[in-house]
């Protein structure tokens, strides 16, 4: 079998099995979705080495209406972080991908009131610079409810009302081709609540395509190209 650089939990996701729990918790299953290649607007594969450090990139996965962040951090994210969902399920986040283990991906749906990047505006994004909400920076902030997440630690909640980390998007990196695929999620998904809350808006914007599963490829865009405005805080 060709060697691949998996997020450590990906090998389990392919088989649809539950991962070993964090200390004291019950096993939390990985949820597998379509193996989807990340590409640019011209259909070319995203290369991890070409991602700008600290830039916000957005792609839709696992549904056409559910945006996710792709980030290349300025530091390694080695993993081994114990986290817990809102429902109390404990799990261990096993880090980023790439040679420096610095590339991570998370659902861009805030875990509090489900603010997310729309085509018009986003209230959530990664900030390197300090701010009153972001503190020293290098965090994902939601200016809608002032929730702050640490992307180098499984998007754990640093401050604010969010009841759980952002859901991890599992990435599979093929070293030889330097291509990256989204293959599933790990942690507390908010998709059902998201579709229920925004049903009317999504119906107006996308018709019956909002909950269509993303399949072979998904386009990665800089946040400023995905959303017209970014509310800062």
Kinemage of the C-alpha trace (Angstrom):
@kinemage 1
@onewidth
@group {chain A} dominant
@subgroup {mainchain}
@vectorlist {calphas} color= white
{ca unk a 1} P 0.000 0.000 0.000
{ca unk a 2} L 1.266 3.491 -0.887
{ca unk a 3} L 2.528 5.379 2.138
{ca unk a 4} L 0.343 8.233 3.268
{ca unk a 5} L 0.630 10.755 6.011
{ca unk a 6} L -2.630 10.434 7.927
{ca unk a 7} L -3.904 12.415 10.829
{ca unk a 8} L -3.460 9.564 13.274
{ca unk a 9} L -7.177 8.989 13.631
{ca unk a 10} L -7.729 8.628 9.879
{ca unk a 11} L -6.644 5.018 9.779
{ca unk a 12} L -9.497 4.267 12.144
{ca unk a 13} L -11.999 6.360 10.222
{ca unk a 14} L -11.503 4.354 7.047
{ca unk a 15} L -12.670 1.264 8.855
{ca unk a 16} L -15.499 3.108 10.635
{ca unk a 17} L -14.350 2.010 14.080
{ca unk a 18} L -14.359 3.823 17.394
{ca unk a 19} L -11.081 5.319 18.555
{ca unk a 20} L -9.525 4.708 21.919
{ca unk a 21} L -11.077 7.113 24.426
{ca unk a 22} L -9.291 9.845 26.289
{ca unk a 23} L -8.659 8.979 29.917
{ca unk a 24} L -11.894 8.244 31.748
{ca unk a 25} L -14.206 8.543 28.744
{ca unk a 26} L -16.160 6.294 26.419
{ca unk a 27} L -14.946 5.697 22.851
{ca unk a 28} L -16.054 8.395 20.402
{ca unk a 29} L -16.449 7.150 16.824
{ca unk a 30} L -14.939 8.888 13.852
{ca unk a 31} L -17.601 9.742 11.276
{ca unk a 32} L -16.548 8.940 7.727
{ca unk a 33} L -17.756 10.957 4.740
{ca unk a 34} L -16.671 11.012 1.099
{ca unk a 35} L -12.928 11.073 0.460
{ca unk a 36} L -12.756 14.513 -1.139
{ca unk a 37} L -9.702 16.107 -2.737
{ca unk a 38} L -9.040 19.750 -1.883
{ca unk a 39} L -8.494 21.811 -5.043
{ca unk a 40} L -8.217 25.447 -6.098
{ca unk a 41} L -10.637 27.253 -8.399
{ca unk a 42} L -8.915 25.834 -11.473
{ca unk a 43} L -9.225 22.277 -10.207
{ca unk a 44} L -5.561 21.933 -9.247
{ca unk a 45} L -4.717 20.002 -6.108
{ca unk a 46} L -3.981 22.050 -3.006
{ca unk a 47} L -0.316 21.672 -1.996
{ca unk a 48} L 0.347 22.064 1.701
{ca unk a 49} L 3.672 23.776 1.075
{ca unk a 50} L 1.930 26.490 -0.940
{ca unk a 51} L -0.523 27.477 1.786
{ca unk a 52} L 0.287 30.813 3.399
{ca unk a 53} L 1.099 30.572 7.073
{ca unk a 54} L -1.619 32.229 9.144
{ca unk a 55} L -4.042 32.724 6.242
{ca unk a 56} L -7.708 31.743 6.454
{ca unk a 57} L -8.803 29.244 3.815
{ca unk a 58} L -12.371 27.947 3.529
{ca unk a 59} L -13.842 24.892 1.809
{ca unk a 60} L -17.247 23.215 1.988
{ca unk a 61} L -17.392 19.754 3.591
{ca unk a 62} L -19.021 17.309 4.176
{ca unk a 63} L -22.089 19.107 2.797
{ca unk a 64} L -22.399 21.806 0.155
{ca unk a 65} L -23.552 24.348 2.759
{ca unk a 66} L -21.169 23.545 5.641
{ca unk a 67} L -17.932 25.579 5.489
{ca unk a 68} L -14.656 24.502 7.077
{ca unk a 69} L -11.378 26.222 7.861
{ca unk a 70} L -8.061 25.012 6.449
{ca unk a 71} L -5.120 26.564 8.308
{ca unk a 72} L -1.352 26.322 8.071
{ca unk a 73} L -0.158 27.368 11.505
{ca unk a 74} L 3.173 28.965 12.338
{ca unk a 75} L 3.922 26.118 14.735
{ca unk a 76} L 3.539 22.385 14.984
{ca unk a 77} L 0.290 20.928 16.287
{ca unk a 78} L 1.551 17.556 17.582
{ca unk a 79} L -1.717 16.404 19.140
{ca unk a 80} L -2.350 14.258 22.175
{ca unk a 81} L -4.937 16.799 23.368
{ca unk a 82} L -7.850 15.470 25.402
{ca unk a 83} L -11.172 17.130 24.596
{ca unk a 84} L -14.852 16.733 25.368
{ca unk a 85} L -18.044 17.301 23.386
{ca unk a 86} L -21.053 19.191 24.738
{ca unk a 87} L -22.729 15.827 25.363
{ca unk a 88} L -19.800 14.706 27.516
{ca unk a 89} L -18.082 12.324 25.102
{ca unk a 90} L -14.320 12.481 25.562
{ca unk a 91} L -11.845 12.140 22.722
{ca unk a 92} L -8.165 12.670 21.958
{ca unk a 93} L -7.155 14.981 19.118
{ca unk a 94} L -4.015 13.698 17.395
{ca unk a 95} L -2.634 16.745 15.627
{ca unk a 96} L -2.049 18.248 12.220
{ca unk a 97} L -0.737 16.902 8.930
{ca unk a 98} L 2.235 17.752 6.734
{ca unk a 99} L 5.941 17.510 7.392
{ca unk a 100} L 5.685 20.046 10.202
{ca unk a 101} L 2.310 18.777 11.502
{ca unk a 102} L 1.092 22.346 11.176
{ca unk a 103} L -1.882 22.024 8.789
{ca unk a 104} L -5.272 21.602 10.472
{ca unk a 105} L -8.926 21.770 9.464
{ca unk a 106} L -12.082 22.408 11.472
{ca unk a 107} L -15.762 22.999 10.899
{ca unk a 108} L -16.308 26.768 10.615
{ca unk a 109} L -19.671 26.516 12.385
{ca unk a 110} L -19.293 28.076 15.837
{ca unk a 111} L -20.273 25.659 18.598
{ca unk a 112} L -22.316 28.282 20.477
{ca unk a 113} L -24.985 29.825 18.228
{ca unk a 114} L -23.661 28.379 14.964
{ca unk a 115} L -22.377 31.565 13.374
{ca unk a 116} L -20.593 30.616 10.139
{ca unk a 117} L -19.004 32.184 7.047
{ca unk a 118} L -21.719 33.153 4.570
{ca unk a 119} L -21.109 34.639 1.135
{ca unk a 120} L -22.002 38.073 2.526
{ca unk a 121} L -20.175 38.156 5.866
{ca unk a 122} L -18.322 36.053 8.403
{ca unk a 123} L -18.038 36.664 12.116
{ca unk a 124} L -15.647 33.769 12.645
{ca unk a 125} L -12.059 33.335 11.514
{ca unk a 126} L -8.427 32.750 12.502
{ca unk a 127} L -6.589 35.757 13.903
{ca unk a 128} L -2.814 35.901 14.283
{ca unk a 129} L -2.854 39.438 15.691
{ca unk a 130} L -3.848 40.346 19.261
{ca unk a 131} L -7.258 41.878 19.897
{ca unk a 132} L -9.608 42.452 22.861
{ca unk a 133} L -11.317 39.115 22.127
{ca unk a 134} L -8.416 37.143 20.630
{ca unk a 135} L -6.015 38.019 23.441
{ca unk a 136} L -2.477 37.372 22.192
{ca unk a 137} L -3.828 36.091 18.894
{ca unk a 138} L -3.125 32.868 16.956
{ca unk a 139} L -6.678 31.696 17.684
{ca unk a 140} L -10.009 31.261 15.938
{ca unk a 141} L -12.439 33.903 17.170
{ca unk a 142} L -16.200 34.231 16.757
{ca unk a 143} L -17.106 37.897 17.048
{ca unk a 144} L -20.800 37.032 17.177
{ca unk a 145} L -20.604 35.545 20.657
{ca unk a 146} L -16.920 36.133 21.560
{ca unk a 147} L -15.981 32.464 21.646
{ca unk a 148} L -12.277 31.712 21.157
{ca unk a 149} L -10.733 28.407 20.013
{ca unk a 150} L -7.120 27.196 19.872
{ca unk a 151} L -6.449 25.603 16.436
{ca unk a 152} L -3.145 24.113 17.609
{ca unk a 153} L -4.956 22.130 20.314
{ca unk a 154} L -7.915 20.565 18.536
{ca unk a 155} L -9.875 23.847 18.499
{ca unk a 156} L -10.425 23.573 22.241
{ca unk a 157} L -12.356 26.450 23.802
{ca unk a 158} L -10.036 29.107 25.210
{ca unk a 159} L -12.746 31.519 26.334
{ca unk a 160} L -16.337 32.516 25.705
{ca unk a 161} L -19.651 30.655 25.845
{ca unk a 162} L -18.960 27.875 23.326
{ca unk a 163} L -19.803 24.538 25.008
{ca unk a 164} L -17.309 22.414 23.058
{ca unk a 165} L -14.449 22.553 20.530
{ca unk a 166} L -15.064 23.028 16.837
{ca unk a 167} L -15.486 19.686 15.093
{ca unk a 168} L -12.252 18.430 13.537
{ca unk a 169} L -12.201 17.770 9.798
{ca unk a 170} L -9.972 14.746 9.284
{ca unk a 171} L -7.319 15.256 6.630
{ca unk a 172} L -5.330 12.676 4.696
{ca unk a 173} L -2.075 13.880 3.138
{ca unk a 174} L -0.515 11.930 0.278
{ca unk a 175} L 3.166 12.782 0.556
{ca unk a 176} L 4.271 11.652 -2.887
{ca unk a 177} L 1.794 13.864 -4.749
{ca unk a 178} L 1.509 16.452 -1.953
{ca unk a 179} L -2.263 16.266 -2.223
{ca unk a 180} L -4.699 16.540 0.662
{ca unk a 181} L -8.126 14.965 1.132
{ca unk a 182} L -10.926 15.491 3.625
{ca unk a 183} L -12.190 12.095 4.785
{ca unk a 184} L -14.464 12.631 7.789
{ca unk a 185} L -15.070 14.385 11.090
{ca unk a 186} L -14.143 13.832 14.709
{ca unk a 187} L -15.653 15.473 17.764
{ca unk a 188} L -18.976 17.223 18.222
{ca unk a 189} L -20.730 17.875 14.925
{ca unk a 190} L -23.353 20.635 14.763
{ca unk a 191} L -24.704 19.833 11.305
{ca unk a 192} L -28.243 18.778 12.262
{ca unk a 193} L -28.709 21.869 14.436
{ca unk a 194} L -27.179 24.032 11.718
{ca unk a 195} L -29.583 22.809 9.027
{ca unk a 196} L -32.554 23.196 11.365
{ca unk a 197} L -31.634 26.742 12.413
{ca unk a 198} L -30.828 28.054 8.938
{ca unk a 199} L -33.338 26.028 6.909
{ca unk a 200} L -35.119 29.064 5.445
{ca unk a 201} L -31.926 30.952 4.560
{ca unk a 202} L -30.301 27.915 2.987
{ca unk a 203} L -33.420 27.130 1.000
{ca unk a 204} L -33.397 30.663 -0.461
{ca unk a 205} L -29.680 30.550 -1.242
{ca unk a 206} L -29.211 26.973 -2.409
{ca unk a 207} L -32.574 25.325 -2.867
{ca unk a 208} L -32.372 21.584 -2.238
{ca unk a 209} L -28.599 21.508 -2.718
{ca unk a 210} L -27.640 22.706 0.772
{ca unk a 211} L -27.484 19.217 2.259
{ca unk a 212} L -26.007 17.585 -0.815
{ca unk a 213} L -22.885 15.645 0.088
{ca unk a 214} L -19.572 16.926 -1.226
{ca unk a 215} L -18.051 14.192 -3.363
{ca unk a 216} L -14.861 14.012 -5.467
{ca unk a 217} L -13.497 17.533 -4.987
{ca unk a 218} L -14.125 20.704 -3.002
{ca unk a 219} L -12.761 24.149 -3.827
{ca unk a 220} L -10.559 25.913 -1.284
{ca unk a 221} L -10.810 29.719 -1.208
{ca unk a 222} L -9.120 32.411 0.880
{ca unk a 223} L -11.654 33.686 3.415
{ca unk a 224} L -11.726 37.115 1.773
{ca unk a 225} L -12.891 35.413 -1.439
{ca unk a 226} L -15.434 33.202 0.306
{ca unk a 227} L -17.070 36.016 2.300
{ca unk a 228} L -17.391 39.625 1.146
{ca unk a 229} L -16.873 41.009 4.660
{ca unk a 230} L -15.129 39.794 7.797
{ca unk a 231} L -16.319 41.275 11.076
{ca unk a 232} L -13.310 41.804 13.359
{ca unk a 233} L -13.237 41.951 17.154
